[in-house]
Amino acid sequence: MKKDSTHTHLLEKVFSSSLFQTYAGAFQDASGLKLGLVASSDSAAIETAELKVPVSFGRQTPLMLVAGQAGEETAKGELCLGLLEAFAMQLGDEINRILLADSGNEPAVVKGAKGHIRSNLASKFCLDDLAAGLQVCPFHLCRVFKEHTGLTMTEYGNRLRVERARRLLSDPGAAVSEVADEVGFSSLSQFNRTFLKYAGESPSEYRARLDELEHCILHAA
């Protein structure tokens, strides 16, 4: 699948999600501005927007949140921008969930592999043993898994680990090293590299941004 069509499909899924629809309504009630979601390649829509915030998952930024028309006076401009940044962060998590979600047409071997990875998230899996348990050859399992998920099994497992780590990091009392161990990383440096790859920032940066956004939301209330 080509990158553009992939991002178009992703845009449609995120836009139709209950998370986006609920927040868009609340944002319009609070600011009077209509919230939109466009592909990052849609330069025309982005240029004409008063407020624009990238929606990232990892180091990719395929989507943009946009609101208002260019030149439009917004008394709550900075506040609205802060709210959009907070929402963009939530949408990044939503994108990760969409990528990890099961689809109805997945073969039994893909479902079996996903179930095994989820059940053994804190430990590494052996491809040969997993394939043998599913009664397929390793090459076939890798090919079918990538074909139906768009991810390798390693990428799938790492995204699951990072998603769980994000939830754990929201607890200010949890040390980063403890979170790394709980989600299955043998070293803190490996955890930091993987988190950076799939979240686009380090665990410490992510936690600091959570604190900043919480402060912004409290002031907006």
TAMO-V57119 format. One record per pair of residues at least 24 apart in sequence whose C-alpha atoms are under 7 Angstrom apart, sorted by sequence separation. I is the first residue (numbers start at 0). GAP is how many residues later the second one is. D is the distance in Angstrom with one decimal. If there is no record, write none. Layout:
i	gap	d
I	GAP	D
I	GAP	D
//
This chain:
i	gap	d
38	24	4.5
39	24	5.6
37	25	5.7
38	25	6.1
108	25	6.3
36	26	6.8
37	26	5.4
36	27	5.7
37	27	6.6
10	28	6.9
36	28	4.8
35	29	5.8
36	29	6.1
35	30	5.0
50	30	6.6
34	31	6.0
35	31	6.0
52	31	6.7
34	32	4.8
52	32	6.3
33	33	5.7
54	33	5.1
161	33	5.9
32	34	6.0
33	34	6.5
53	34	6.9
54	34	7.0
32	35	5.6
56	35	5.0
109	35	5.5
54	36	6.7
55	36	5.4
120	36	7.0
54	37	5.9
169	37	6.8
56	38	6.9
168	38	6.4
56	39	6.8
158	39	6.6
116	40	6.3
120	40	6.9
105	42	6.5
10	52	7.0
6	55	6.3
121	60	6.5
121	61	5.1
122	61	5.4
120	62	6.6
121	62	3.7
120	63	6.4
85	127	5.8
81	134	6.4
82	134	6.8
57	138	7.0
58	138	6.5
57	139	5.6
58	139	6.8
57	140	3.8
56	141	6.5
57	141	3.9
58	141	4.7
78	141	6.8
56	142	5.8
57	142	4.0
56	143	6.8
//
